[in-house]
Amino acid sequence: MKKFLSFALLALLLLAAAYYPLVVHSPQPSNEAAYTLDLNKLRRLAGSLPGDRANQIRLEKVAELEFAEAMVMAGEPWRGTPIPIYSYQLIFADRSIIVDTALASTQGVPGFMVKSFDAAAHARMNQAMTRAAQIFITHEHFDHIDGIAAHPRLAEILPAVRLTREQIGHPERMKPSVLPADVFANYHPLDYEEMLAVAPGVVLIKAPGHTPGSQMVYVQLQNGHEVLLLGDVSWQYRNIAAVRERPLFMTALIKENRKQVINQFQALHALAQREPALHLVPGHDQEVVNRLLATGVLQTGFRDIRANQPRP
């Protein structure tokens, strides 16, 4: 019994010693590898392509998962927090753009984490993808790319699918989603440095760290509203407000570069302080989305917009 108690005590001490670095600790931003976000440059790029900007950003909530808050930000409690899975549609007068394509199903997700899957929302997203002029993803994780990988008319929509070189180059980050090799055999991905204007008022911003192909999407609407879709640079706004990373056990699981991401949090925090009218939309933050729906910055429900312009 004495040996057992000694072993149990040792195990508890080891667990206690591991808990802080694995669950509580967050790295600090580094000036040596600072991430920069130049809003003036973004605005110039947003105005560099001719034509009217999007007049709406609409969304579909295709599914909802639940994580522990301790998985979202280091040092948080173990109570549950919703992780909604969204797809966004930018509505122009003559076309639409899709950003992120959510899940085609919840297969591969532990059942206790799945709160809902909206088959009707998924169907509307699928239909909108067949009409879209361009389709982008913020990064290559399956809850953002699965709508592309599983689309029943993938070959037909492929001309609109604009994956980056980094995204297409890391199929291991997409699992359990798989892009069909035969469909993507001669695919030519986007290749850009730092920022790229892809439509009037729409700019892609490289943000590697969460995944190698992580990027943000800046949208300047026709009415002047500015929205920054963060993807999973930050799952929820709490990380940006506190400049605190996800816990080490979580970032190790998803193979995230903590140094790059914490510097992105620092840059986004500073940007939010300087530009309070800029709307930052993390990848899975129901509170932020509900607030923007209430103010009309975002709207719910995809529209059936047929592209009148040729796809790239």
PEFEN-V488120 format. One record per residue. PHI is phi in degrees with one decimal (* if undefined). OMEGA is omega as a letter, one per 20 degrees, with the letter a starting at -180 (none if undefined). D_LAST is the distance of its C-alpha to the last C-alpha in Angstrom with 1 decimal. Layout:
BEGIN
phi:PHI omega:OMEGA d_last:D_LAST
phi:PHI omega:OMEGA d_last:D_LAST
END
This chain:
BEGIN
phi:* omega:a d_last:72.5
phi:-64.2 omega:r d_last:72.6
phi:-64.6 omega:r d_last:70.2
phi:-63.0 omega:r d_last:67.8
phi:-64.1 omega:r d_last:68.0
phi:-64.7 omega:r d_last:67.4
phi:-63.6 omega:r d_last:64.4
phi:-63.1 omega:r d_last:63.0
phi:-64.2 omega:r d_last:63.6
phi:-62.1 omega:r d_last:61.9
phi:-62.6 omega:r d_last:58.8
phi:-64.5 omega:r d_last:58.6
phi:-64.6 omega:r d_last:58.9
phi:-65.9 omega:r d_last:56.1
phi:-64.0 omega:r d_last:53.9
phi:-62.7 omega:r d_last:54.8
phi:-66.6 omega:a d_last:54.0
phi:-79.6 omega:a d_last:50.6
phi:-62.2 omega:a d_last:49.7
phi:-62.6 omega:a d_last:49.1
phi:-66.1 omega:a d_last:46.7
phi:-81.8 omega:a d_last:44.8
phi:-120.7 omega:a d_last:44.7
phi:-104.2 omega:a d_last:45.7
phi:-70.9 omega:r d_last:44.8
phi:-125.8 omega:r d_last:41.7
phi:-66.9 omega:r d_last:40.8
phi:-101.8 omega:r d_last:41.0
phi:-59.5 omega:a d_last:38.3
phi:-119.8 omega:r d_last:38.6
phi:-67.7 omega:a d_last:38.6
phi:-69.1 omega:a d_last:37.9
phi:-123.8 omega:a d_last:34.5
phi:-62.9 omega:r d_last:33.6
phi:-96.9 omega:a d_last:30.1
phi:-112.6 omega:r d_last:29.1
phi:-130.9 omega:a d_last:27.0
phi:-98.0 omega:a d_last:26.9
phi:-66.1 omega:r d_last:26.2
phi:-63.9 omega:r d_last:26.6
phi:-65.8 omega:r d_last:23.9
phi:-59.2 omega:a d_last:21.6
phi:-64.5 omega:r d_last:22.6
phi:-64.2 omega:r d_last:21.9
phi:-64.1 omega:r d_last:18.4
phi:-61.3 omega:r d_last:17.8
phi:-95.9 omega:a d_last:19.0
phi:-82.8 omega:r d_last:17.1
phi:-104.8 omega:a d_last:14.1
phi:-72.2 omega:r d_last:15.4
phi:115.9 omega:r d_last:15.9
phi:-71.0 omega:r d_last:17.8
phi:-81.7 omega:r d_last:17.5
phi:-60.9 omega:r d_last:17.6
phi:-103.8 omega:r d_last:21.1
phi:-149.2 omega:r d_last:21.7
phi:-118.5 omega:a d_last:21.1
phi:-110.5 omega:a d_last:22.3
phi:-141.3 omega:r d_last:23.3
phi:-122.8 omega:r d_last:24.6
phi:-92.7 omega:a d_last:27.4
phi:-81.5 omega:a d_last:27.0
phi:-154.4 omega:r d_last:29.9
phi:-140.0 omega:r d_last:32.6
phi:-106.6 omega:r d_last:34.2
phi:-136.0 omega:r d_last:37.2
phi:-111.6 omega:r d_last:37.9
phi:-81.9 omega:r d_last:41.0
phi:-58.0 omega:r d_last:40.7
phi:-65.7 omega:r d_last:42.0
phi:-84.5 omega:a d_last:38.8
phi:-85.1 omega:a d_last:36.7
phi:-143.5 omega:a d_last:38.8
phi:-56.9 omega:r d_last:41.6
phi:89.3 omega:r d_last:45.0
phi:-80.9 omega:r d_last:44.1
phi:-71.0 omega:a d_last:46.3
phi:-92.2 omega:r d_last:45.7
phi:-76.4 omega:a d_last:45.3
phi:-74.9 omega:r d_last:42.2
phi:-140.2 omega:a d_last:39.1
phi:-68.7 omega:r d_last:36.3
phi:-123.4 omega:r d_last:32.9
phi:-71.1 omega:r d_last:30.5
phi:-111.4 omega:a d_last:27.2
phi:-110.3 omega:r d_last:24.5
phi:-126.0 omega:a d_last:21.0
phi:-115.9 omega:r d_last:19.5
phi:-128.0 omega:r d_last:17.5
phi:-91.2 omega:a d_last:16.5
phi:-101.8 omega:r d_last:17.3
phi:-102.4 omega:r d_last:16.1
phi:-63.1 omega:a d_last:17.7
phi:-125.6 omega:a d_last:15.0
phi:-168.2 omega:r d_last:12.7
phi:-138.2 omega:r d_last:13.1
phi:-127.4 omega:r d_last:12.0
phi:-102.6 omega:r d_last:14.1
phi:-121.1 omega:a d_last:15.8
phi:72.2 omega:a d_last:17.9
phi:-124.5 omega:r d_last:18.8
phi:54.8 omega:a d_last:22.5
phi:-108.0 omega:r d_last:24.9
phi:-87.4 omega:r d_last:25.0
phi:-163.9 omega:r d_last:28.8
phi:-101.5 omega:r d_last:31.4
phi:-62.2 omega:a d_last:32.5
phi:92.9 omega:r d_last:33.2
phi:-99.1 omega:r d_last:34.1
phi:-53.1 omega:a d_last:37.9
phi:-56.3 omega:a d_last:39.3
phi:-68.6 omega:r d_last:41.3
phi:-92.1 omega:a d_last:38.1
phi:-89.1 omega:r d_last:36.4
phi:-100.1 omega:r d_last:37.3
phi:-166.1 omega:r d_last:35.0
phi:-139.4 omega:a d_last:32.0
phi:-100.5 omega:a d_last:30.7
phi:-63.0 omega:r d_last:29.6
phi:-68.2 omega:r d_last:28.8
phi:-64.5 omega:r d_last:26.5
phi:-62.0 omega:r d_last:24.8
phi:-64.4 omega:r d_last:24.5
phi:-64.6 omega:r d_last:23.0
phi:-62.9 omega:r d_last:20.4
phi:-57.6 omega:r d_last:19.6
phi:-65.2 omega:r d_last:19.3
phi:-63.3 omega:r d_last:17.1
phi:-64.9 omega:r d_last:14.6
phi:-70.5 omega:a d_last:14.4
phi:-99.8 omega:a d_last:13.5
phi:-69.3 omega:r d_last:11.2
phi:-75.4 omega:r d_last:7.8
phi:-145.3 omega:r d_last:7.6
phi:-132.2 omega:r d_last:10.6
phi:-119.7 omega:r d_last:12.4
phi:-123.8 omega:r d_last:15.9
phi:-77.0 omega:r d_last:18.5
phi:-171.0 omega:a d_last:20.1
phi:-92.1 omega:r d_last:20.8
phi:-69.9 omega:a d_last:24.0
phi:-62.9 omega:a d_last:24.3
phi:-78.0 omega:r d_last:24.9
phi:-122.5 omega:a d_last:21.3
phi:-110.0 omega:a d_last:19.4
phi:-62.1 omega:r d_last:21.7
phi:-62.4 omega:r d_last:19.9
phi:-74.9 omega:a d_last:17.0
phi:-57.6 omega:a d_last:19.6
phi:-101.0 omega:a d_last:21.7
phi:-64.9 omega:a d_last:19.4
phi:-69.1 omega:r d_last:21.1
phi:-124.1 omega:a d_last:17.9
phi:-59.0 omega:a d_last:16.0
phi:-60.0 omega:a d_last:14.8
phi:-71.5 omega:a d_last:13.5
phi:-88.7 omega:a d_last:11.5
phi:-54.8 omega:r d_last:10.4
phi:-58.9 omega:r d_last:6.8
phi:-90.0 omega:a d_last:6.7
phi:-77.8 omega:a d_last:9.2
phi:-120.5 omega:r d_last:8.7
phi:-79.0 omega:r d_last:12.3
phi:-86.1 omega:r d_last:13.8
phi:-58.2 omega:a d_last:16.0
phi:-69.0 omega:a d_last:19.0
phi:-66.5 omega:a d_last:18.1
phi:-68.8 omega:a d_last:17.4
phi:-82.8 omega:a d_last:20.5
phi:-130.2 omega:r d_last:22.8
phi:-62.8 omega:r d_last:23.1
phi:-65.3 omega:r d_last:26.7
phi:-78.7 omega:a d_last:25.7
phi:-88.1 omega:a d_last:24.0
phi:-55.5 omega:j d_last:27.3
phi:-84.2 omega:r d_last:28.3
phi:-69.5 omega:r d_last:24.6
phi:-137.1 omega:r d_last:23.4
phi:-82.4 omega:a d_last:20.0
phi:-58.7 omega:a d_last:20.9
phi:-62.0 omega:a d_last:21.1
phi:-69.0 omega:a d_last:20.5
phi:-72.0 omega:a d_last:17.2
phi:-96.3 omega:a d_last:16.0
phi:-57.8 omega:a d_last:17.8
phi:-114.9 omega:a d_last:15.1
phi:-74.5 omega:r d_last:12.6
phi:-113.3 omega:a d_last:11.1
phi:-76.8 omega:r d_last:11.4
phi:-67.8 omega:r d_last:10.8
phi:-139.5 omega:a d_last:13.8
phi:-145.5 omega:r d_last:15.3
phi:-113.2 omega:r d_last:18.8
phi:68.6 omega:a d_last:20.4
phi:-142.7 omega:r d_last:17.9
phi:-149.7 omega:r d_last:14.3
phi:-78.0 omega:a d_last:13.1
phi:-119.4 omega:r d_last:9.8
phi:-167.8 omega:r d_last:10.8
phi:-54.9 omega:r d_last:14.2
phi:81.9 omega:a d_last:16.8
phi:-124.0 omega:a d_last:14.8
phi:-133.0 omega:r d_last:15.5
phi:-86.6 omega:a d_last:15.5
phi:-131.7 omega:r d_last:19.0
phi:-65.2 omega:r d_last:20.1
phi:-148.8 omega:a d_last:23.3
phi:-65.1 omega:a d_last:24.5
phi:150.4 omega:r d_last:27.8
phi:-60.9 omega:r d_last:27.6
phi:-141.6 omega:r d_last:25.3
phi:-61.1 omega:a d_last:23.9
phi:-100.3 omega:a d_last:20.3
phi:-66.8 omega:r d_last:21.4
phi:-148.0 omega:r d_last:19.5
phi:-105.9 omega:a d_last:20.1
phi:-127.0 omega:r d_last:18.0
phi:-91.2 omega:a d_last:19.4
phi:-128.9 omega:r d_last:19.0
phi:-107.5 omega:a d_last:20.8
phi:-77.4 omega:r d_last:21.4
phi:-60.1 omega:a d_last:22.3
phi:-83.6 omega:r d_last:25.9
phi:98.2 omega:r d_last:26.0
phi:-59.5 omega:r d_last:26.1
phi:-118.4 omega:a d_last:24.7
phi:-128.9 omega:r d_last:23.7
phi:-119.0 omega:r d_last:23.1
phi:-80.4 omega:a d_last:22.0
phi:-85.3 omega:a d_last:23.8
phi:58.1 omega:a d_last:23.0
phi:-100.1 omega:r d_last:26.0
phi:-47.8 omega:r d_last:26.8
phi:-135.0 omega:r d_last:29.5
phi:-68.2 omega:a d_last:30.3
phi:-137.4 omega:a d_last:32.6
phi:-67.9 omega:a d_last:33.5
phi:-54.7 omega:a d_last:36.9
phi:-64.3 omega:r d_last:35.7
phi:-73.3 omega:a d_last:34.4
phi:-61.0 omega:a d_last:37.6
phi:-95.2 omega:a d_last:39.9
phi:50.0 omega:r d_last:37.8
phi:-130.1 omega:a d_last:38.7
phi:-79.8 omega:r d_last:36.9
phi:-62.1 omega:a d_last:36.8
phi:-67.5 omega:a d_last:39.9
phi:-59.7 omega:a d_last:40.2
phi:-63.1 omega:a d_last:40.6
phi:-79.2 omega:a d_last:37.3
phi:-68.4 omega:r d_last:35.3
phi:-66.8 omega:a d_last:37.0
phi:-64.4 omega:a d_last:35.9
phi:-96.5 omega:r d_last:32.2
phi:59.6 omega:r d_last:32.4
phi:-86.9 omega:r d_last:31.5
phi:-86.4 omega:a d_last:32.1
phi:-63.8 omega:a d_last:34.6
phi:-64.7 omega:r d_last:34.9
phi:-65.5 omega:a d_last:31.3
phi:-69.4 omega:a d_last:31.1
phi:-64.9 omega:r d_last:34.4
phi:-70.3 omega:r d_last:33.3
phi:-68.1 omega:r d_last:30.2
phi:-58.5 omega:a d_last:32.6
phi:-61.4 omega:a d_last:34.7
phi:-65.4 omega:r d_last:31.9
phi:-68.3 omega:r d_last:30.8
phi:-61.0 omega:r d_last:34.4
phi:-64.1 omega:r d_last:35.0
phi:-63.5 omega:r d_last:31.9
phi:-63.2 omega:r d_last:33.1
phi:-68.9 omega:a d_last:36.5
phi:-76.8 omega:a d_last:35.2
phi:-127.3 omega:a d_last:32.7
phi:-63.5 omega:r d_last:34.3
phi:-82.3 omega:r d_last:32.0
phi:-76.3 omega:a d_last:28.9
phi:-94.9 omega:r d_last:28.3
phi:-90.4 omega:a d_last:27.8
phi:-120.5 omega:r d_last:26.7
phi:-64.6 omega:a d_last:27.7
phi:-66.0 omega:a d_last:26.2
phi:-144.0 omega:a d_last:29.3
phi:-115.0 omega:a d_last:31.5
phi:-65.2 omega:a d_last:32.9
phi:-63.7 omega:r d_last:35.1
phi:-62.1 omega:a d_last:32.3
phi:-64.0 omega:r d_last:30.1
phi:-61.9 omega:r d_last:33.2
phi:-65.3 omega:a d_last:34.1
phi:-73.6 omega:r d_last:30.7
phi:-66.5 omega:a d_last:30.8
phi:-65.4 omega:a d_last:34.3
phi:-92.4 omega:r d_last:33.3
phi:85.8 omega:r d_last:30.3
phi:-67.0 omega:r d_last:27.8
phi:-113.1 omega:r d_last:26.3
phi:-133.9 omega:a d_last:26.6
phi:-101.2 omega:r d_last:27.0
phi:95.5 omega:r d_last:25.5
phi:-67.8 omega:r d_last:21.9
phi:-105.1 omega:a d_last:21.3
phi:-90.0 omega:a d_last:19.8
phi:-108.5 omega:r d_last:17.1
phi:-87.9 omega:a d_last:15.1
phi:-67.1 omega:r d_last:11.7
phi:-97.1 omega:r d_last:12.4
phi:-110.6 omega:r d_last:9.1
phi:-65.3 omega:r d_last:6.5
phi:-74.0 omega:a d_last:3.8
phi:-60.4 omega:none d_last:0.0
END
